[in-house]
Amino acid sequence: MRNSKPKKLTALVLALVMLIGSTVTVFAADGDSGTAGTQSGTLTELGSDYALIGYESYKTKYNYSTDMRTGEEVTVSAVDYVKDPEVTTAEVEETTVDGVDCILVSESGSVSWKIDIPETGWYCVRFVYRAANDKTTDIERVFKINGKAPYSEARYQNMNKIWYFDYVGDPSERDGVFEFDSTGNELRPAAVLSQEWTDYSVKDTDGYYTTPLEFYLEKGENTITLDGVRDKAYFSEVGVYTYEELPSYEDVLKEYESKGYEPADTDPIYFEAETPDKVSNYTIYPIYDRSSAITSPQDKAKILRNTMGGDKWVTNGQWISYSFECEESGLYQIGIRFSQDVLKGMYTSRAVRIDGEYPFEEAKACQFPYDNKWQTGYLGDGNNEFRFYLEKGTHTIELEVCLGSLSDVVRQVDSVVNSLNNDYMSIVELTGADPDEYRDYGFTRIMPDVIADLGIQSSILYQLVDYISEINGIKSDNTSTLEQAAVLVEKMSSDEKEIAANLSSLKEWVSSLGTWLSDVSTQYLEMDYIIIQPADSELPRAEANGWQSFWFEMQKFFASFYADYNAIGADSENENSKTIEVWTTSGRDQAQIIKNLVNNGYTLEYNVNVNLKLVAGGALLPSILAGVGPDASIDATNPLDMAIRGAVLPLNDYDTFDEVMTRFADSAKDPLSLYGKTYAIPVTQSFPVMFCRDDILSELGLEVPETWDDLMSMVPVLQFNNMDIGMTQDYMIFLYQAGGEYWKNEGMAINFDDYTTLDSFEYMCNFFTQFSLPISYSAENRFKTGEMPVLINSYAFYNTLIVFAPEISGLWSFYEIPGTLDKETGEVNRTSMSAISGIIIPRGSNDDETAWTFLDWYSDKDFQVDYSNEMMALLGPSAKQQVANLEAFEELPWSESEASTLRSCLDHTAAIVPYPGNYYVGRYAGFAFNAAYNDKEDPSDELLSYVDTINKELTRKRKEFDLMVDDEWQAIKDYMGFESFNDWKEYWAELNDLDIDSDTTYIQDNRDGAKEYTYVDWMDDNKITVESHQKWLNAVKYDGETRTYKEWVEK
Amino acid sequence: MAKKTKDATYNGNMTKAQWTWLLMKRYKIGYFMIAPFMILFFLFTVIPVVASIFVSLTDYNMLQWPNWVGLNNYITLFLDDDLFIIALKNTLLFAVAVGPASYLLSFCVAWFINELSPKMRAFVTLIFYAPSISGGAYTIFSYIFASDSYGLVNGWLLKFGLIDSPILFFQNTKWVMPLCIAIALWMSLGTAFLSFIAGLQGLDRSQFEAAAVDGITNRWQELWYVTLPNMKSQLRFGAVMAITGSFGFGAVVTALAGNPSVEYCAYTIAHHLEEYGGSRMEVGYASAISFVLFLIMVGANMLVQKLLAKVGE
């Protein structure tokens, strides 16, 4: 009886698919990430990957039947890999770990093994692996048989690392397991990598299939290959085996009966969920619940780590394991106090393994229904509450996130989304995105396949709705999404007049289905404790009674008067400890994560308390000026603006400064430094990359553009197909790629009256004025629907796409932005402009030395990696941070090809130094662009017409800050006959015996409270005041003798 | 009330100050009750306004001790600041277009609403008042007039073939000002409008009867000779609101077209003030701008009040 419904369903779908034959292209959706193709790989090659068949088609192709399972098993030692360097391209090192012969395989490149299959049939493939380092990311590989990924589901393989916690106390006790901070709040325990050999079977990482994947292997020699995607790893064994069906629960019960097993006669075994043995991911750790009075342990004022899982334990394949001692052999039921208040009207699922094995088939899909309160329940599948026979002794229980009985549904919705996407694209190619509903396009004549496919998809959706309603007993808002989509698609397939009118609705419904998919795949479950009871016992109550709740809430209320919830980590007992105040303008989630990390890291390490405050964006500068600023501020977007007003401390003189700055790319420092002094430490660095819909480009026969000219030549092809390019208006990319300069003489004037600048600007404008590329558009929508298959955007856009467009995952990649061909050298310059945010120490900080240690710690690799991982645990893969720290960047879970694209971008980034008055430049460049676009004016003329205005403002600003202005420089230049500003600087430095790079400051620096404004700080003993500087300049102008300031002073 | 007035007798030997003090002591409860407001009002309104006049004569920049520069700020403002002249032009243009129109609109709509049944009146009042009460509601126009070819207006225009590429409504000098004026009018039924309704509600019906007896023949005469003179205080209040609203206009432009708008086409004094006071922190100069704006408003107000005095004559 079990699973009969999904099986029938699958059979029907298969039948339909076969009826229509090969007209339906099934695109592969893999994992959660778009893959960054390497620049060299052509899209035609990539195209073959998109055409990978799915598991179902694979089974059909090779006539799958369970009779073809041979029962054979072959194991090869990993050391016997194919030694031919043409086949095995990875760096492989033979070694012995824990007495096991094994190989250490590098992150990139592939390694292959030859396996002799004794008999043709269906096999599963297994590896024995071990983590090689404690980077927090999973080991990822692409799996291939005989040089080719057999089908899309098997392509990406994720091998997790196993972690355990470093508890302070005995985890079987309720108290003292976790470390406290001084206020009594429990800290997150440190996760330690568990070094162990793990047996891994190739499986579907999305969880659409709950059994290991099977492959059709022919008798004789077969090659199994792993292509490196992320992280190195040890491998000791490779093998194939035959999958054996698990017994059903019914059979197991019969067996219990025949063996005469009775419910055990003993006390329940009780343990807290927050103290697991091991977890599968670094980001799963004890969390806390303060909503229920009887969550154990609970406290009215303090934060106790009392639950496990929650939103950190929602992705397929993540597991938590516990071990427990069984006093008596017998039948038990496993009860859990849990909360599942996320997936409304549905249930979430966990696969349960006892001692590493599934006891029966149904244990792969234990259900946890929805309720907005805490619940207690026995592990079960909705029909049965399972009984488990446990021998006396130690056992382990593992709970793994899975899609359970929903996996079939999710898989089919996924394929419906892909098919509908293709249908949509086919229609759009004929009609454009905004078709005329009164025109007869003749769809049934031109694209009968597409129309037929719409019919199939709608009938699949209808059946899924029926199926979900049946298993859940109700129709919830979760099924209504499917149902409404089905109605629309049916309407479009049955009446071709409806197609044009409903095309945009179709687009919206496809994206709703995508959202539905990601919602349903999020398998939320928070556990409080696990209680293993002899069968047929009563479960403890799930929620506190009214009085308990009331009393708890009252206690909490009164505790709120004395408990300081903001000062997490304040070490008030230690008199010697200092406190610094740090401000952040990020979101509440971010601040909470920073707080926790500071608490568990910085405070312990430096014995300094951090008072982290969430403030509004504009609050910083006024507070600094009013003298009530913080000791450090995170997320300062334009530190030089404040530095020029003397509101930020220069950081060059702190002892570890030089070492700290080695963590970043050179371009990250530029916008934070002025005249040799650095005023902020970079935190994030983002830059534009080019997002491409690989599927569309390969269909149109286009290649990923290398240069802007290539891109321009793509425009007509795309526009012919009713598509566009999402182009950037940042002309500075073109300027820098052409080797141009933005400023003259360190910010004294703008370099707009220059051929390179004007050409670059005009070139950029041409994309919009001549090729009519859209200026404003919703990037994510147009990229998703394929109307804009090429899009230049910041690489943070990746995050948006992951969340916003799950239905096109795997169909797009990002590449380095196009470059400009240098006609003389033939090289392509791919410089891109980066945007930096940094962390600063405001002037007026009470303890700038301590604040500096915070900056040091904050910008270090460890924090940046932890922070990024935490954000991803909280918000999913969409929370990848644009870290500026280069080492931290390497540890983020980008795939190897994505990482290499980004790395190469990072090598080519440049940044504008925002000299005083910079904001004025962008403003007028914008005016010039608008005039060119709106009124068809000549871009160069427009830009040139603003040069004087901009220079006037720059001079004005520089005078305000007592900096040398253009007129003064011209006077010096004319009189003293210097070729360039740099010549003069060198002359001056030499004359005064100064280091030209570090000793130059033009801006006021009254750090010691001096009321003197130095124009040039090169002569410390001889500070030039503004007034005397003017006198000197006059002297230089009018008397022929005086050459240097020193001579003048002496005179 | 009568008793107290009797007590406050004037003793011939008293100086004016002594007399005032005596009265203050007598009405101390009144002073006591008004004190919280007056203290706050002085502290946060009167003193800053006066202080800004002095600050406008210095080069204060929030960082250094201000230097006295006399009238330099004003001289620069009028003789060497092109942007101020543009801002002045835009502000006047805007005030002239929006001020009287919004004032008349407020009154006419209030007059019209006053004729409705009470329930209907409450409902219609809400409809008209809603745009101005719901702070940032005008941002909806950035979606209606989005530059995207999927923007509402652009979408329709493209669909009917009136244009062949989307218009950048808020980045185009031809469109920004007219659109902002239209939106300002849409939002202009604010507090003045409410006070007009209150004024119309508070009219004494018997006066209309008396006027009818006195020979009023039509609604216009009724309006001019009875209704308007009876609600002069509301009219004055409305005028002040309309003037401050239209001269201090800027937030809507910033939200829709950015600050500065393209080529300063909708750059007003409020923007100029924001730029110098906010982004550049040249507070001295900003104070000079605000003082000029203040004078313009006061002048406009005097003019309007003079005109209002003629109502009903």
Boltz contact constraints between the chains, C-beta under 6 A:
constraints:
  - contact:
      token1: [A, 625]
      token2: [B, 62]
      max_distance: 6.0
  - contact:
      token1: [A, 645]
      token2: [B, 63]
      max_distance: 6.0
  - contact:
      token1: [A, 772]
      token2: [B, 165]
      max_distance: 6.0
  - contact:
      token1: [A, 776]
      token2: [B, 147]
      max_distance: 6.0
  - contact:
      token1: [A, 776]
      token2: [B, 148]
      max_distance: 6.0
  - contact:
      token1: [A, 777]
      token2: [B, 148]
      max_distance: 6.0
  - contact:
      token1: [A, 927]
      token2: [B, 263]
      max_distance: 6.0
  - contact:
      token1: [A, 930]
      token2: [B, 171]
      max_distance: 6.0
  - contact:
      token1: [A, 930]
      token2: [B, 262]
      max_distance: 6.0
  - contact:
      token1: [A, 934]
      token2: [B, 172]
      max_distance: 6.0
